[in-house]
Amino acid sequence: MDRPGRRSTRVGRMSDLDDDLHVTADAIEADAARIQAIEQEKSTLDADNPRTVDLSVESNRIARAMMTKTKAELEIANEATGDEGSAGPPT
């Protein structure tokens, strides 16, 4: 049986994990929206437009950052569910 102090610590920890998960999810969602906007803009440009290079570089940078964020999100989810063994796909 849990002692009262342990329960409040666990509840606090879950609250922290909830906050971390939501912040991370929001950041990933913002990155995805930016990539979508970039790709929409690129679709309006001719292939030889120099702006396509700048947009592609930005999209690539954001996508790489998203990989780090999605990995962190998986670790948070695993910790919250107690499923430490689900590492997901190799990176």
C-alpha positions in Angstrom: 0.0 0.0 0.0 1.3 3.5 -0.9 2.1 6.0 1.8 0.5 9.4 1.3 3.8 11.1 0.6 4.7 8.6 -2.1 1.4 9.0 -3.8 1.7 12.8 -4.0 5.2 12.4 -5.4 4.0 10.0 -8.1 1.1 12.3 -9.0 3.5 15.2 -9.2 5.8 13.2 -11.4 2.9 12.2 -13.7 2.0 15.9 -13.9 5.5 16.8 -14.9 5.5 14.0 -17.6 2.1 15.3 -18.8 3.5 18.8 -19.1 6.7 17.6 -20.8 4.7 15.5 -23.3 2.3 18.3 -24.1 5.2 20.8 -24.6 7.0 18.4 -26.8 3.9 17.5 -28.8 3.2 21.2 -29.4 6.8 21.8 -30.6 6.5 18.9 -33.0 3.1 20.1 -34.3 4.6 23.6 -34.9 7.5 22.1 -36.8 5.2 20.0 -38.9 3.1 23.1 -39.7 6.2 25.0 -40.7 7.4 22.2 -43.0 3.9 22.0 -44.5 4.0 25.8 -45.2 7.5 25.4 -46.7 6.4 22.6 -49.0 3.3 24.6 -50.1 5.5 27.6 -51.0 8.0 25.4 -52.8 5.1 23.9 -54.9 4.4 27.4 -56.3 8.0 28.0 -57.4 9.8 26.9 -60.5 12.5 24.3 -59.9 15.3 26.7 -60.9 14.2 29.4 -58.4 17.0 29.9 -55.9 14.5 30.2 -53.1 13.8 26.5 -53.5 17.3 25.8 -52.1 16.8 28.0 -49.1 13.4 26.5 -48.4 14.8 22.9 -48.8 17.6 23.7 -46.4 15.1 25.0 -43.8 12.8 22.1 -44.2 15.7 19.7 -43.8 16.9 21.5 -40.6 13.4 21.4 -39.1 13.0 17.7 -40.0 16.3 16.8 -38.3 15.2 18.7 -35.2 11.9 16.9 -35.2 13.7 13.5 -35.0 15.3 14.6 -31.8 11.9 15.8 -30.4 10.0 12.7 -31.4 12.7 10.6 -29.8 12.3 12.6 -26.6 8.6 12.3 -26.8 8.8 8.5 -27.1 11.1 8.4 -24.0 8.6 10.5 -22.1 5.7 8.3 -23.1 7.7 5.2 -22.2 8.5 6.6 -18.8 4.9 7.7 -18.2 3.5 4.3 -19.1 6.3 2.3 -17.4 7.1 0.7 -20.8 10.8 1.4 -20.8 11.5 -1.4 -23.2 9.7 0.2 -26.2 12.6 2.0 -27.8 10.8 2.3 -31.1 12.6 2.2 -34.4 16.4 2.5 -34.5 17.8 6.0 -35.0 
